[in-house]
């Protein structure tokens, strides 16, 4: 079923803002910002990902409050686009939770295994990658 909403050009322009914010969050914050923190500023991978997630959560909270405000004040088309953008974050938030659960397992699992050549525990490296890879795929899938 196709629903048609009559809207002015200004309303259509305002309705694009949440999608542009979502795209900026996924592309610039997660891909370029985290890579820049690792390569340019010398952050560890976990530190760069955690800071990118923190900035992304700030944008998600902003989107949440904009959606609440649009529900009360904005035209229906603008509100629906803010809500759609907020709903797209559900998968991303699930990936954040999975990332933090998997990476925090290294605090609870203690092994006497020798460290790898870079000085980190092999188990820590495995758990870090087990958390990062699904997060990366969710970010790529959510952009499409």
TIVEXFI-213638 format. One record per residue (C-alpha): residue number from 1; x, y, z. Coordinates in Angstrom, 2 decimals. Example, Ala and Ser with C-alpha at 12.3 -4.5 7.8 and 13.67 -1.06 7.14 Angstrom:
<nodes>
<node i="1" x="12.30" y="-4.50" z="7.80"/>
<node i="2" x="13.67" y="-1.06" z="7.14"/>
</nodes>
This chain:
<nodes>
<node i="1" x="0.00" y="0.00" z="0.00"/>
<node i="2" x="1.38" y="3.35" z="-1.01"/>
<node i="3" x="0.65" y="6.34" z="1.18"/>
<node i="4" x="0.96" y="9.82" z="-0.23"/>
<node i="5" x="1.61" y="12.74" z="2.09"/>
<node i="6" x="1.17" y="16.25" z="0.80"/>
<node i="7" x="4.19" y="18.27" z="1.86"/>
<node i="8" x="5.87" y="21.49" z="0.91"/>
<node i="9" x="9.40" y="21.66" z="-0.45"/>
<node i="10" x="10.62" y="22.92" z="2.91"/>
<node i="11" x="9.06" y="19.95" z="4.70"/>
<node i="12" x="10.71" y="17.54" z="2.27"/>
<node i="13" x="14.04" y="19.27" z="2.83"/>
<node i="14" x="13.59" y="19.05" z="6.61"/>
<node i="15" x="12.69" y="15.36" z="6.29"/>
<node i="16" x="16.11" y="14.63" z="4.75"/>
<node i="17" x="18.01" y="15.86" z="7.82"/>
<node i="18" x="17.61" y="12.72" z="9.98"/>
<node i="19" x="18.81" y="10.45" z="7.17"/>
<node i="20" x="21.81" y="12.67" z="6.51"/>
<node i="21" x="22.63" y="12.63" z="10.22"/>
<node i="22" x="22.38" y="8.83" z="10.26"/>
<node i="23" x="24.70" y="8.55" z="7.27"/>
<node i="24" x="27.20" y="10.97" z="8.80"/>
<node i="25" x="27.12" y="8.97" z="12.01"/>
<node i="26" x="27.74" y="5.67" z="10.28"/>
<node i="27" x="30.32" y="6.77" z="7.70"/>
<node i="28" x="32.27" y="9.59" z="9.29"/>
<node i="29" x="32.08" y="8.69" z="12.97"/>
<node i="30" x="32.49" y="4.93" z="12.72"/>
<node i="31" x="34.74" y="4.54" z="9.73"/>
<node i="32" x="36.80" y="7.70" z="9.31"/>
<node i="33" x="36.86" y="8.99" z="12.90"/>
<node i="34" x="37.86" y="5.65" z="14.42"/>
<node i="35" x="40.50" y="5.00" z="11.75"/>
<node i="36" x="41.85" y="8.53" z="12.17"/>
<node i="37" x="42.12" y="8.06" z="15.92"/>
<node i="38" x="44.09" y="4.85" z="15.41"/>
<node i="39" x="46.40" y="6.05" z="12.64"/>
<node i="40" x="46.81" y="9.76" z="13.34"/>
<node i="41" x="46.50" y="9.99" z="17.12"/>
<node i="42" x="47.91" y="6.58" z="18.04"/>
<node i="43" x="44.89" y="5.32" z="19.97"/>
<node i="44" x="44.49" y="1.62" z="20.57"/>
<node i="45" x="41.82" y="-0.12" z="18.56"/>
<node i="46" x="39.60" y="-0.58" z="21.61"/>
<node i="47" x="40.01" y="3.07" z="22.64"/>
<node i="48" x="39.19" y="4.35" z="19.18"/>
<node i="49" x="36.13" y="2.13" z="18.86"/>
<node i="50" x="34.92" y="3.06" z="22.34"/>
<node i="51" x="35.26" y="6.79" z="21.59"/>
<node i="52" x="33.47" y="6.36" z="18.25"/>
<node i="53" x="30.67" y="4.49" z="20.03"/>
<node i="54" x="30.46" y="7.24" z="22.67"/>
<node i="55" x="30.14" y="9.93" z="19.99"/>
<node i="56" x="27.63" y="7.80" z="18.11"/>
<node i="57" x="25.54" y="7.31" z="21.26"/>
<node i="58" x="25.49" y="11.09" z="21.67"/>
<node i="59" x="24.10" y="11.39" z="18.12"/>
<node i="60" x="21.56" y="8.64" z="18.83"/>
<node i="61" x="20.35" y="10.45" z="21.95"/>
<node i="62" x="20.11" y="13.67" z="19.92"/>
<node i="63" x="18.04" y="11.81" z="17.32"/>
<node i="64" x="15.79" y="10.45" z="20.06"/>
<node i="65" x="15.06" y="13.92" z="21.44"/>
<node i="66" x="14.58" y="15.37" z="17.96"/>
<node i="67" x="12.06" y="12.61" z="17.24"/>
<node i="68" x="10.15" y="13.44" z="20.41"/>
<node i="69" x="10.20" y="17.13" z="19.51"/>
<node i="70" x="9.14" y="16.45" z="15.91"/>
<node i="71" x="6.20" y="14.38" z="17.13"/>
<node i="72" x="4.80" y="17.42" z="18.92"/>
<node i="73" x="5.81" y="20.32" z="16.68"/>
<node i="74" x="6.79" y="19.22" z="13.18"/>
<node i="75" x="4.68" y="18.17" z="10.20"/>
<node i="76" x="3.83" y="14.49" z="9.95"/>
<node i="77" x="6.31" y="13.85" z="7.13"/>
<node i="78" x="9.21" y="15.26" z="9.14"/>
<node i="79" x="8.21" y="13.27" z="12.22"/>
<node i="80" x="7.97" y="10.02" z="10.25"/>
<node i="81" x="11.47" y="10.51" z="8.86"/>
<node i="82" x="12.92" y="11.21" z="12.32"/>
<node i="83" x="11.17" y="8.07" z="13.61"/>
<node i="84" x="12.45" y="6.02" z="10.69"/>
<node i="85" x="15.97" y="7.24" z="11.35"/>
<node i="86" x="15.66" y="6.39" z="15.03"/>
<node i="87" x="14.36" y="2.91" z="14.20"/>
<node i="88" x="17.40" y="2.28" z="12.01"/>
<node i="89" x="19.60" y="2.61" z="15.10"/>
<node i="90" x="18.10" y="-0.48" z="16.78"/>
<node i="91" x="20.43" y="-2.89" z="15.00"/>
<node i="92" x="23.41" y="-0.63" z="15.67"/>
<node i="93" x="22.62" y="-0.42" z="19.40"/>
<node i="94" x="22.35" y="-4.21" z="19.48"/>
<node i="95" x="25.81" y="-4.43" z="17.91"/>
<node i="96" x="27.16" y="-2.02" z="20.56"/>
<node i="97" x="25.77" y="-4.19" z="23.34"/>
<node i="98" x="27.23" y="-7.32" z="21.74"/>
<node i="99" x="30.61" y="-5.59" z="21.34"/>
<node i="100" x="30.75" y="-4.53" z="24.98"/>
<node i="101" x="29.63" y="-7.95" z="26.25"/>
<node i="102" x="32.22" y="-9.82" z="24.19"/>
<node i="103" x="35.10" y="-7.46" z="24.94"/>
<node i="104" x="34.28" y="-7.38" z="28.65"/>
<node i="105" x="34.56" y="-11.17" z="28.81"/>
<node i="106" x="38.34" y="-10.74" z="28.93"/>
<node i="107" x="37.95" y="-9.26" z="32.43"/>
<node i="108" x="36.27" y="-12.43" z="33.65"/>
<node i="109" x="38.24" y="-15.08" z="31.76"/>
<node i="110" x="41.74" y="-15.55" z="33.10"/>
<node i="111" x="44.18" y="-17.76" z="31.26"/>
<node i="112" x="47.81" y="-18.55" z="31.78"/>
<node i="113" x="48.40" y="-18.56" z="28.06"/>
<node i="114" x="51.51" y="-16.76" z="26.91"/>
<node i="115" x="51.23" y="-13.33" z="25.38"/>
<node i="116" x="51.47" y="-12.87" z="21.65"/>
<node i="117" x="54.34" y="-11.04" z="19.99"/>
<node i="118" x="52.79" y="-7.62" z="20.53"/>
<node i="119" x="52.39" y="-8.23" z="24.26"/>
<node i="120" x="48.64" y="-8.77" z="24.37"/>
<node i="121" x="46.96" y="-11.95" z="25.43"/>
<node i="122" x="45.81" y="-14.13" z="22.57"/>
<node i="123" x="42.42" y="-14.47" z="24.24"/>
<node i="124" x="42.07" y="-10.68" z="24.44"/>
<node i="125" x="42.85" y="-10.40" z="20.73"/>
<node i="126" x="40.31" y="-13.08" z="19.85"/>
<node i="127" x="37.57" y="-11.50" z="21.97"/>
<node i="128" x="38.34" y="-8.05" z="20.59"/>
<node i="129" x="38.03" y="-9.26" z="17.01"/>
<node i="130" x="34.93" y="-11.27" z="17.88"/>
<node i="131" x="33.33" y="-8.01" z="19.01"/>
<node i="132" x="34.69" y="-5.74" z="16.26"/>
<node i="133" x="33.85" y="-7.82" z="13.20"/>
<node i="134" x="30.07" y="-8.04" z="13.81"/>
<node i="135" x="30.04" y="-4.34" z="14.73"/>
<node i="136" x="31.78" y="-3.50" z="11.45"/>
<node i="137" x="29.32" y="-5.61" z="9.43"/>
<node i="138" x="26.32" y="-4.03" z="11.16"/>
<node i="139" x="27.67" y="-0.57" z="10.35"/>
<node i="140" x="28.16" y="-1.50" z="6.70"/>
<node i="141" x="24.73" y="-3.16" z="6.44"/>
<node i="142" x="22.96" y="-0.26" z="8.13"/>
<node i="143" x="24.37" y="2.20" z="5.59"/>
<node i="144" x="22.78" y="0.38" z="2.67"/>
</nodes>
